[in-house]
Amino acid sequence: MTRHDLIGYDDWASSEARATRMKTPLNRRSFIQATASALALSGCPQGNPASSGLQAAAADRRKPAQRPNVILIMTDDQGYGDLGCHGNPVVKTPNLDKLASESLRFTNYHVHTVCSPTRAALMTGLNPARTGVTGTVGRREICRTDVPTMADWFKASGYHTALFGKWHIGDGYRYSPQWRGFEETWTVTGGGPGGVDDYWGNVKWDDVLLHNGKPTPTKGFADDAIVDKAIEFMKGLKKDEPFFIYLPTFAPHHPNYVPEEWSAAYKISPTLACFYASITGVDSAIGRLREFLAETKLGENTILIFMTDNGSSSAESRKRFSGGYPGGKGVPGEHNHRVPCFVHWPKMGLDKGRELNTLSAHMDWLPTFIDLCGLQKPQLEGLAFDGLSLAPLLTGKERGDEPAWRDRMILIDIKKGGPKVLKEDWRLIKGRLTNRKPELRKERNLGADHAELVASMKNFAREFRASVSRTVWKSERPIYAGQTPREPMIRMHGGFWFQARVLEAPSMLAGFTVCFLHDGKYEFEFRRWAPELDLPLDAGLKMKPKPGVHYTNGSPVFLNRGRLSRGRALPIRGLELEIDGKTYTAQAESGQPAVKVKIDVKKGIRTVRPVFVDKDGKPITMPYYGYVSRIQRGNSPGRQKGEQEQ
């Protein structure tokens, strides 16, 4: 087993040393003390924050090498029991079933309980508690920028890097995937198609995706579209140029809008039919990807990984087939966090079906790729990994039953119920010890017979929390203004996730933390409707359903998670904008699509509070869309490259 520290690598030469380190893997007090000043703040350069150290390394990518390619597929909200190969008698997943039969299958593999924490852990090798990602909205989904992502590592090592699908760990300057090591991106903003800050009208069908940040129309099922783009990307590379593709699909995260003929193939309830039809659509797309890899022979030396981001979001699917264990997305239980994980790599003999029950997790993949692909450390220093390299297990150097693996513990944050500690097949939650083995899993508490084990698992949780509290990082996660021509300022707000909420027009008030990178004059632009609609502030909206796409019971689709056919008109006649206690006002005429305010602002972090008002000056709601642009330089030259943020 290999463990990597980003500063001061450890060869872990002896098994005794490894076992000793594994018993206290989270004692990094000396590490934090030595590096706190470096980690407290990250620089705020004029361009890509990690680019300077990556460009030189990228020049080496054309040197012929036998390094493997990597394709990492992660579906959204598909649980352990939502696969035919796991015994589900209804869902049709022939391509994933075949992949499972030709892969090493990790059967004790775990993620976090909702999507953003899982994605942050996957990309950084850290428990998401260290990344600042504790939720999915309200800027709790934003991953800290002073640790390198998986894409940063690959790019620094000469790999081409690409993202096709859902990101959901930060949007905007410094947070979006194009600022986090990815050269090529096809994605959406927020938590998926149809989120409040996504392109208006996206429903996972004929959507407008962001190609390297630019809105670009696509055709058909969104996950078919991103697989098509991944194939085009690979076709465009020269022979022997290694690549890393991260392919996190949009489906089957609700709502599942599919053609009626797709759902008609399932003779079950309409809601579950759409959920399973969406999974079958993803399965078909993955089948096409594998066909391409086989035809081009790229698959021989490509590490192809399939996993999911959390338990099943379908209560009906969990009720029909749980895979033998309780739990699902946001629902406590084993299958709240235990998910499928298949690894296919023919060159290393990982093309025959076999299972491995060693405790493993999402945060293991970055340390694993460092070993398997010979990755070089990016310019960003980062933190010591929480994940462990699975390379010895994949290459057969270790079996997974060595003492170091048996002693391993992992902490999973449960959305309902508090932290859960895992060790082999043992689970400790709220002081109650259980075991997932069939002969023991019905026992409600085995702690009385295993007091020493309970004490060690509790100590692990305490030490983990203490180590997180010692991790120095900047928690504001502000919106950065002044670097891009037009930075979106209003992002997903708690309780305001889907575009259907924009139609409903609830009254909400909120402030936004903005880091102004330069002195100068800034223009603030606020809208009631998405700019691509170009509707007046005081207009209503009559929706037209997307043709040929249906939700449950054949209902027409108007918007993500909503069947509303109309959007409410608001009597907007002006705006009040508060910045650091000073209020600015602007009037709005009927028919005007946006309110714009120009203000001189000094660089630094400010709280911005906008609110629409009626003709009498009474508050209506915060704007649902907002943007900020620097239109004139101030007297200050602004931050220079490498200068730390305030």
matplotlib code that plots the C-alpha trace (Angstrom):
import matplotlib.pyplot as plt

x = [0.0, 1.4, 0.5, 1.6, 2.3, 2.4, 5.4, 8.0, 7.1, 7.4, 8.5, 6.8, 9.7, 8.7, 5.3, 5.9, 6.4, 3.2, 1.2, 2.4, 1.6, -1.8, -2.8, -2.3, -2.9, -4.3, -1.6, -0.3, 0.3, 3.9, 2.9, 0.4, 2.8, 5.5, 3.2, 0.5, 1.9, 2.0, -1.5, -3.3, -3.8, -3.3, -2.2, -4.6, -2.7, -3.8, -4.4, -5.0, -3.8, -2.0, -0.9, 2.7, 4.0, 1.8, 2.7, 6.3, 5.4, 2.7, 5.3, 6.6, 3.3, 4.3, 7.2, 6.3, 5.5, 3.7, 1.9, -1.8, -4.7, -7.4, -11.1, -13.0, -16.8, -19.1, -22.9, -25.1, -27.5, -27.2, -27.1, -25.5, -28.8, -29.5, -27.6, -28.6, -25.3, -26.1, -29.3, -31.8, -34.3, -35.9, -33.3, -31.6, -27.8, -26.3, -23.1, -22.4, -23.1, -20.6, -18.0, -18.5, -17.8, -14.6, -13.3, -11.9, -14.9, -14.3, -17.2, -16.4, -16.0, -17.3, -18.1, -19.8, -23.6, -24.3, -22.6, -20.4, -18.5, -17.8, -16.6, -14.3, -12.8, -12.4, -10.6, -8.3, -7.6, -8.8, -11.7, -14.2, -14.1, -10.6, -11.8, -14.5, -17.2, -19.9, -23.1, -24.4, -25.7, -25.1, -21.4, -20.9, -20.2, -17.1, -13.8, -10.8, -8.4, -5.1, -5.0, -4.3, -7.0, -6.6, -6.5, -3.7, -1.6, -2.3, -1.7, 1.6, 2.7, 2.1, -1.4, -4.2, -7.1, -10.8, -14.1, -17.3, -20.3, -21.2, -18.6, -20.5, -17.6, -17.4, -18.3, -16.8, -13.2, -10.8, -13.5, -14.7, -13.0, -11.1, -9.4, -8.7, -6.5, -8.8, -7.9, -11.2, -14.6, -18.2, -20.3, -23.0, -23.0, -24.4, -25.6, -26.8, -29.0, -31.8, -30.3, -31.1, -27.8, -27.7, -28.6, -32.3, -34.5, -31.9, -33.6, -30.9, -32.3, -31.2, -29.4, -27.0, -23.7, -20.7, -17.8, -14.8, -17.1, -19.0, -22.7, -22.9, -26.1, -26.1, -28.6, -30.4, -29.8, -27.2, -25.2, -25.0, -23.8, -20.9, -19.8, -19.8, -17.6, -15.3, -14.9, -14.2, -11.6, -9.8, -9.9, -8.2, -5.2, -2.0, -0.8, 1.0, -0.3, -1.7, -5.0, -7.1, -10.9, -13.3, -16.8, -19.3, -22.7, -25.8, -28.2, -29.9, -30.1, -33.7, -35.7, -35.5, -36.9, -36.7, -38.6, -41.8, -40.6, -37.7, -39.9, -42.5, -40.0, -40.5, -43.8, -43.6, -44.7, -44.1, -41.6, -39.4, -39.7, -38.2, -35.5, -34.5, -34.8, -32.3, -29.9, -30.4, -29.6, -26.3, -25.6, -26.0, -23.7, -21.0, -21.4, -20.6, -17.6, -16.3, -16.9, -14.7, -11.9, -12.0, -12.0, -9.1, -7.2, -7.0, -8.7, -5.8, -3.8, -6.6, -7.6, -11.4, -13.2, -16.9, -18.4, -21.3, -21.4, -23.8, -26.6, -29.7, -32.0, -35.0, -37.0, -39.1, -36.0, -34.5, -37.8, -37.9, -34.3, -31.8, -29.0, -29.4, -28.7, -30.7, -29.8, -29.8, -29.0, -29.7, -31.0, -28.9, -27.7, -24.9, -26.1, -26.1, -22.3, -21.4, -21.4, -20.3, -16.7, -15.4, -11.8, -10.9, -7.3, -6.5, -2.8, -2.5, -4.8, -7.8, -10.1, -11.4, -14.2, -13.1, -14.0, -12.0, -13.6, -10.8, -12.0, -11.5, -12.9, -13.2, -10.3, -7.9, -7.9, -5.6, -2.8, -3.4, -2.9, 0.2, 1.7, 0.3, 0.8, 4.0, 2.4, 4.5, 3.5, 1.9, 3.1, 0.4, 1.6, -1.7, -2.2, -1.3, -3.8, -6.4, -6.7, -4.3, -2.9, -4.7, -1.9, -0.5, -4.0, -4.4, -1.0, -1.2, 1.7, -0.7, -3.9, -5.7, -5.6, -2.3, -2.4, -2.1, -5.3, -7.1, -6.3, -7.5, -10.3, -12.4, -14.7, -17.9, -20.0, -23.6, -26.1, -28.6, -27.0, -23.5, -20.1, -19.7, -16.4, -15.7, -13.1, -13.2, -16.8, -17.4, -19.5, -19.6, -22.3, -23.5, -21.6, -23.4, -21.2, -22.6, -21.1, -22.2, -21.5, -24.7, -24.5, -24.1, -25.8, -29.1, -27.5, -28.3, -25.2, -22.2, -20.2, -20.4, -18.4, -15.9, -15.2, -11.5, -12.6, -15.2, -12.7, -10.2, -12.9, -14.0, -10.4, -10.0, -13.0, -11.8, -8.3, -9.8, -11.9, -8.9, -6.7, -9.4, -9.5, -5.8, -6.0, -5.6, -7.6, -9.6, -13.3, -15.0, -15.1, -15.9, -17.0, -14.0, -14.7, -12.5, -10.6, -13.2, -15.2, -18.5, -18.6, -21.9, -22.5, -25.7, -25.0, -27.1, -28.7, -29.9, -33.6, -33.4, -32.0, -34.2, -35.3, -38.9, -38.3, -37.6, -41.0, -42.6, -40.7, -40.4, -39.3, -35.8, -33.1, -29.4, -25.9, -23.0, -19.3, -17.3, -13.6, -12.8, -9.4, -8.5, -9.5, -11.7, -15.2, -17.5, -20.8, -23.4, -26.2, -29.3, -32.1, -35.3, -35.0, -32.0, -30.1, -30.6, -34.4, -33.9, -37.3, -38.3, -37.9, -41.7, -42.7, -44.3, -43.3, -45.4, -43.4, -43.4, -42.6, -39.7, -41.1, -40.7, -39.5, -41.8, -41.7, -43.9, -47.3, -46.3, -46.6, -44.9, -41.6, -41.5, -38.5, -36.3, -38.3, -41.4, -44.5, -45.3, -46.3, -46.1, -43.7, -45.1, -44.7, -43.2, -43.8, -40.1, -39.5, -36.0, -33.1, -31.4, -27.7, -25.9, -22.1, -20.3, -23.2, -23.5, -26.7, -27.0, -30.3, -31.4, -34.8, -36.3, -38.9, -41.5, -40.1, -36.5, -34.6, -32.0, -31.0, -27.3, -25.4, -21.8, -19.8, -16.2, -14.9, -11.6, -10.0, -10.8, -13.6, -17.0, -20.5, -23.0, -26.8, -29.1, -32.9, -35.6, -38.1, -41.6, -42.8, -43.1, -39.6, -40.8, -38.6, -39.8, -37.0, -33.3, -32.5, -32.4, -29.5, -26.6, -23.3, -20.3, -17.8, -14.8, -15.2, -12.5, -9.2, -8.6, -5.4, -4.2, -2.3, -4.1, -2.7, 0.5, 1.1, 1.9, 0.6, -1.5, -5.2, -6.5]
y = [0.0, 3.4, 6.7, 10.0, 13.2, 16.2, 17.5, 14.9, 11.7, 8.5, 5.3, 3.1, 0.6, -1.9, -3.5, -2.9, 0.8, 0.9, -0.8, 1.6, 4.6, 3.2, 3.0, 6.8, 8.1, 11.5, 12.8, 15.6, 18.2, 18.6, 18.8, 21.6, 23.5, 23.4, 24.4, 26.6, 29.8, 28.3, 27.0, 29.9, 31.8, 31.1, 33.6, 35.5, 35.7, 37.4, 34.2, 30.5, 30.2, 26.9, 27.6, 28.7, 25.4, 23.3, 24.8, 23.7, 20.2, 20.0, 20.4, 16.9, 15.2, 14.4, 12.2, 8.6, 6.8, 3.7, 5.5, 4.5, 6.7, 7.2, 7.4, 8.0, 7.6, 8.5, 8.5, 10.8, 9.3, 5.7, 3.3, -0.1, -1.8, 0.1, -2.3, -5.6, -7.2, -6.6, -8.6, -5.9, -7.9, -4.8, -2.2, -2.8, -2.2, -4.7, -2.7, -2.0, -5.7, -6.7, -4.2, -5.6, -9.1, -7.9, -5.8, -5.9, -5.1, -3.3, -4.6, -2.5, 0.8, 4.0, 7.7, 10.5, 10.8, 13.6, 14.6, 17.6, 16.2, 13.0, 15.0, 17.1, 14.0, 12.3, 15.3, 16.1, 12.8, 14.5, 13.9, 16.6, 18.1, 19.4, 20.9, 23.0, 21.1, 20.3, 20.6, 21.1, 24.7, 28.0, 28.0, 25.0, 23.1, 25.1, 23.3, 25.2, 26.4, 26.0, 22.3, 20.7, 18.7, 15.4, 17.3, 19.6, 16.5, 15.0, 18.2, 18.9, 15.4, 15.9, 14.4, 16.0, 16.6, 16.9, 17.0, 15.9, 16.2, 17.5, 19.4, 20.8, 21.9, 25.5, 27.9, 31.1, 32.5, 30.2, 27.6, 26.3, 23.2, 25.3, 27.0, 23.6, 21.9, 20.8, 21.9, 20.8, 21.1, 20.3, 21.0, 23.1, 25.5, 24.5, 21.0, 19.8, 20.7, 23.0, 24.4, 28.0, 29.3, 26.8, 27.8, 28.5, 25.5, 22.7, 19.4, 16.9, 16.9, 19.2, 21.2, 24.1, 23.1, 25.2, 24.3, 25.8, 28.3, 29.2, 28.2, 25.7, 23.8, 20.0, 17.5, 14.6, 13.0, 15.1, 12.0, 10.8, 14.3, 14.3, 10.8, 12.0, 14.9, 12.6, 10.4, 13.5, 14.6, 11.2, 11.2, 14.6, 13.5, 12.3, 8.7, 8.1, 11.3, 10.2, 11.6, 11.8, 12.0, 12.7, 11.7, 12.4, 11.9, 14.0, 11.1, 9.5, 12.5, 13.7, 14.8, 12.2, 13.5, 11.0, 10.2, 8.4, 5.3, 5.0, 4.9, 2.8, -0.1, -0.4, -1.8, -0.3, 3.0, 6.1, 7.6, 4.6, 3.9, 7.3, 6.7, 3.4, 4.6, 7.3, 4.7, 2.6, 5.7, 6.2, 2.5, 2.7, 5.7, 3.9, 0.9, 3.2, 4.6, 1.0, 0.1, 3.1, 2.1, -1.5, -0.4, 2.0, -0.4, 2.5, 0.4, -2.0, 0.5, 2.6, 2.5, 2.6, 3.1, 3.1, 4.4, 6.4, 9.5, 8.4, 6.0, 5.8, 8.8, 6.7, 5.7, 3.3, 1.6, 1.2, -0.3, -2.8, -3.7, -2.4, -4.7, -6.4, -3.3, -0.2, 3.3, 5.7, 9.3, 11.2, 8.1, 6.5, 2.9, 1.0, 2.0, 5.6, 5.5, 2.1, 2.2, 0.2, 0.5, -1.4, -1.2, -2.4, -2.3, -5.1, -4.4, -5.2, -8.2, -6.4, -7.7, -10.8, -10.5, -10.8, -9.2, -7.5, -6.7, -4.4, -1.2, 1.5, 5.0, 7.8, 9.7, 6.8, 7.4, 10.4, 8.7, 5.6, 7.5, 9.1, 5.6, 4.0, 7.0, 8.4, 11.8, 14.8, 17.2, 20.5, 23.9, 24.1, 22.5, 21.2, 18.9, 15.3, 12.9, 11.1, 8.6, 5.6, 4.3, 1.2, 0.5, -2.5, -4.1, -3.4, -4.7, -7.7, -6.7, -6.8, -8.9, -6.5, -8.7, -7.3, -5.8, -2.3, -2.7, -4.5, -1.7, 1.0, 3.3, 5.8, 8.5, 9.2, 12.2, 11.1, 13.8, 12.5, 10.9, 12.3, 10.9, 7.2, 5.3, 2.3, -0.4, -3.6, -4.7, -2.8, 0.4, 2.8, 5.5, 7.3, 4.9, 1.9, -0.8, -3.0, -5.3, -5.6, -9.4, -11.3, -13.3, -10.2, -7.3, -7.8, -7.2, -3.6, -3.1, -5.4, -2.9, -4.7, -7.6, -5.4, -2.5, -2.1, -1.8, 0.8, 2.8, 2.8, 3.9, 6.7, 7.8, 7.9, 10.2, 12.5, 12.7, 13.3, 16.2, 17.7, 17.4, 19.2, 22.0, 22.4, 22.6, 26.3, 27.4, 30.5, 29.8, 32.8, 31.3, 34.6, 35.5, 37.0, 40.2, 42.0, 39.2, 38.0, 40.2, 39.4, 37.3, 35.8, 37.0, 35.3, 31.5, 28.7, 29.9, 27.5, 26.7, 28.1, 25.3, 24.7, 27.0, 26.2, 28.3, 31.3, 30.8, 30.7, 33.9, 33.5, 36.5, 36.0, 38.2, 37.4, 38.9, 37.8, 37.9, 39.4, 39.7, 42.7, 42.0, 45.5, 49.1, 50.5, 51.2, 48.1, 47.7, 45.6, 44.1, 42.5, 40.6, 38.9, 36.5, 34.6, 36.9, 34.4, 35.0, 38.8, 39.4, 42.6, 42.8, 43.1, 40.4, 37.0, 34.0, 31.5, 28.3, 26.0, 22.3, 20.6, 18.5, 14.7, 14.7, 13.6, 13.2, 10.7, 9.8, 11.4, 14.9, 17.5, 19.0, 22.7, 23.0, 21.0, 19.5, 21.5, 21.3, 25.0, 26.5, 30.1, 32.4, 35.0, 38.7, 41.0, 44.7, 45.6, 49.4, 49.7, 48.3, 49.0, 47.8, 47.8, 47.5, 47.6, 49.6, 52.1, 51.9, 52.8, 53.0, 52.8, 53.1, 50.7, 51.5, 49.0, 46.8, 47.2, 43.8, 44.7, 47.3, 48.4, 50.3, 51.6, 52.1, 52.8, 50.0, 49.5, 46.0, 43.7, 41.5, 43.2, 42.0, 42.9, 42.9, 43.6, 43.8, 44.7, 47.2, 48.2, 51.7, 52.6, 51.4, 48.3, 45.2, 42.5, 39.9, 39.7, 39.4, 35.9, 36.7, 39.1, 39.9, 42.1, 43.6, 45.9, 48.6, 51.1, 50.7, 52.6, 54.2, 51.0, 48.6, 45.7, 42.5, 41.3, 37.7, 35.6, 38.2, 36.7, 37.5, 39.7]
z = [0.0, -0.9, 0.8, -0.7, 1.1, -1.3, 0.6, 1.4, -0.3, 1.8, 0.0, 2.7, 2.2, 4.9, 5.6, 9.3, 8.7, 6.6, 9.2, 11.9, 9.8, 8.9, 12.6, 12.9, 9.4, 10.4, 12.8, 10.6, 13.3, 12.3, 8.6, 9.3, 11.5, 8.8, 6.0, 7.5, 6.1, 2.6, 2.8, 4.6, 1.4, -2.2, -4.8, -7.1, -10.4, -13.5, -15.5, -14.6, -11.0, -11.7, -15.3, -15.0, -13.6, -16.0, -19.3, -19.4, -18.3, -20.9, -23.6, -22.8, -23.7, -27.2, -26.1, -26.8, -23.6, -22.5, -19.7, -19.5, -20.5, -17.9, -18.3, -15.1, -15.4, -12.6, -12.9, -10.8, -8.1, -9.4, -6.4, -5.8, -6.6, -9.8, -12.0, -13.6, -12.6, -8.9, -9.2, -10.1, -12.3, -14.0, -15.0, -18.3, -18.1, -20.6, -21.3, -17.6, -16.8, -19.4, -18.1, -14.6, -15.9, -17.4, -14.5, -11.0, -8.9, -5.5, -3.4, -0.2, -2.0, -0.6, -1.4, 0.4, 0.7, -1.7, -5.0, -4.4, -1.4, -3.4, -6.4, -4.2, -2.6, -6.0, -7.5, -4.6, -2.7, 0.4, 2.7, 1.6, 5.1, 4.2, 0.9, 2.4, 0.4, 2.9, 0.8, -2.7, -2.7, -1.0, -1.9, 0.4, -2.9, -3.8, -3.5, -2.1, -4.7, -2.9, -3.4, -6.9, -8.6, -10.3, -13.6, -12.3, -11.6, -15.0, -16.9, -15.0, -16.2, -19.9, -20.2, -22.2, -19.8, -20.5, -18.6, -20.2, -17.8, -14.4, -12.3, -9.3, -7.1, -8.1, -10.9, -12.1, -12.2, -10.3, -9.5, -12.9, -14.4, -17.0, -14.1, -12.3, -14.8, -17.6, -21.2, -22.7, -21.0, -21.9, -18.8, -17.2, -14.3, -10.9, -10.0, -13.4, -16.4, -15.4, -12.3, -11.6, -13.0, -15.9, -19.5, -19.5, -20.6, -20.2, -19.4, -20.5, -24.0, -26.8, -24.2, -24.4, -22.7, -21.9, -24.2, -22.6, -21.0, -24.2, -24.5, -27.3, -28.5, -28.5, -29.8, -28.2, -24.8, -22.8, -21.8, -25.4, -26.3, -23.8, -24.8, -28.5, -27.4, -25.5, -28.6, -30.8, -28.3, -28.4, -32.2, -32.3, -30.3, -31.9, -31.4, -28.1, -26.5, -23.1, -21.9, -18.8, -19.4, -16.5, -17.6, -14.8, -16.4, -15.8, -15.4, -13.6, -11.2, -11.1, -12.9, -15.6, -18.8, -21.6, -24.9, -24.2, -26.1, -23.7, -20.6, -22.4, -22.4, -18.7, -17.5, -14.1, -12.4, -14.6, -12.2, -11.9, -15.6, -16.3, -13.8, -15.2, -18.8, -18.0, -16.6, -19.7, -21.8, -19.9, -20.3, -24.1, -24.2, -22.2, -24.7, -27.6, -25.8, -25.2, -28.9, -29.9, -27.5, -28.9, -32.5, -32.1, -29.7, -27.2, -24.7, -24.2, -22.2, -20.9, -17.2, -17.4, -14.1, -13.5, -10.2, -8.9, -6.7, -3.9, -3.2, -5.3, -5.3, -6.3, -3.2, -5.3, -6.8, -3.3, -2.1, -5.0, -4.9, -2.4, -3.2, 0.2, 2.3, 3.4, 2.5, -0.4, -1.2, 2.0, 3.6, 6.3, 5.7, 3.9, 0.5, 1.4, 0.6, -0.7, -4.5, -7.5, -8.6, -11.7, -12.9, -16.5, -17.7, -20.2, -20.3, -16.6, -16.8, -15.4, -18.0, -16.2, -13.7, -10.0, -6.8, -4.0, -0.6, 0.6, 2.1, -0.5, -1.3, -3.8, -2.4, -3.3, -7.0, -7.2, -5.1, -7.3, -10.6, -9.2, -8.9, -12.0, -14.4, -12.9, -12.2, -11.2, -8.5, -9.8, -8.6, -5.9, -2.7, -1.3, 1.7, 2.6, 1.0, 3.0, 0.2, -0.3, -3.5, -4.8, -7.2, -5.3, -5.4, -9.1, -10.0, -7.8, -5.5, -2.5, -2.0, 0.3, 3.4, 4.7, 8.2, 6.9, 4.8, 7.6, 10.0, 7.7, 8.7, 6.7, 8.0, 6.0, 6.9, 6.9, 6.0, 8.6, 11.7, 12.0, 11.0, 10.3, 10.7, 8.5, 9.2, 7.0, 7.3, 10.6, 10.8, 13.8, 13.9, 17.0, 19.1, 17.7, 16.1, 13.3, 10.7, 7.1, 6.8, 6.1, 9.3, 11.5, 9.7, 11.5, 14.9, 16.0, 18.3, 18.6, 20.7, 24.0, 22.5, 20.8, 23.2, 22.1, 18.4, 19.3, 21.3, 18.4, 15.9, 18.2, 18.6, 14.8, 14.4, 17.2, 15.6, 12.2, 13.5, 15.3, 12.2, 10.1, 12.6, 12.2, 8.4, 7.6, 4.7, 3.5, 3.9, 2.3, -1.2, -2.7, -6.3, -8.0, -10.0, -12.4, -14.1, -16.6, -18.9, -17.2, -14.1, -12.9, -9.4, -8.3, -8.0, -6.6, -3.4, -0.7, -1.3, -4.9, -7.0, -10.0, -12.8, -12.0, -8.9, -11.2, -12.7, -9.2, -8.3, -4.5, -2.4, -1.2, 0.2, 0.2, 0.3, -1.8, -0.9, -3.8, -4.1, -6.3, -7.7, -8.8, -8.0, -10.6, -11.9, -12.0, -13.7, -11.9, -14.0, -12.5, -14.2, -13.3, -16.2, -17.7, -20.2, -23.1, -22.8, -23.0, -21.3, -19.5, -15.8, -15.2, -17.8, -17.2, -19.3, -21.1, -21.4, -24.4, -23.7, -25.4, -28.2, -27.9, -24.3, -21.5, -17.7, -15.8, -17.2, -20.5, -19.0, -21.2, -19.9, -19.4, -17.0, -14.8, -12.0, -12.9, -15.1, -14.7, -17.9, -16.8, -15.0, -12.7, -13.5, -10.9, -10.6, -10.7, -10.9, -9.5, -7.6, -4.3, -4.1, -0.8, -0.7, 2.6, 4.2, 1.4, -0.7, -4.4, -6.2, -9.8, -11.5, -14.0, -16.7, -17.8, -20.6, -19.5, -19.4, -16.8, -14.2, -14.4, -11.8, -12.2, -9.0, -8.1, -5.9, -4.2, -4.4, -1.6, -0.3, -0.1, 0.7, -2.1, -1.3, -4.3, -4.1, -6.6, -5.5, -6.7, -7.6, -3.9, -3.1, -1.3, -1.5, -3.9, -4.0, -4.7, -8.5, -9.8, -12.2, -11.6, -13.3, -12.5, -14.9, -14.5, -17.1, -16.1, -14.3, -11.1, -9.9, -8.2, -10.5, -8.9, -7.7, -9.4, -10.4, -7.3, -4.8, -2.1, -1.9, 0.9]

ax = plt.figure().add_subplot(projection="3d")
ax.plot(x, y, z, "-o")
ax.set_aspect("equal")
plt.show()
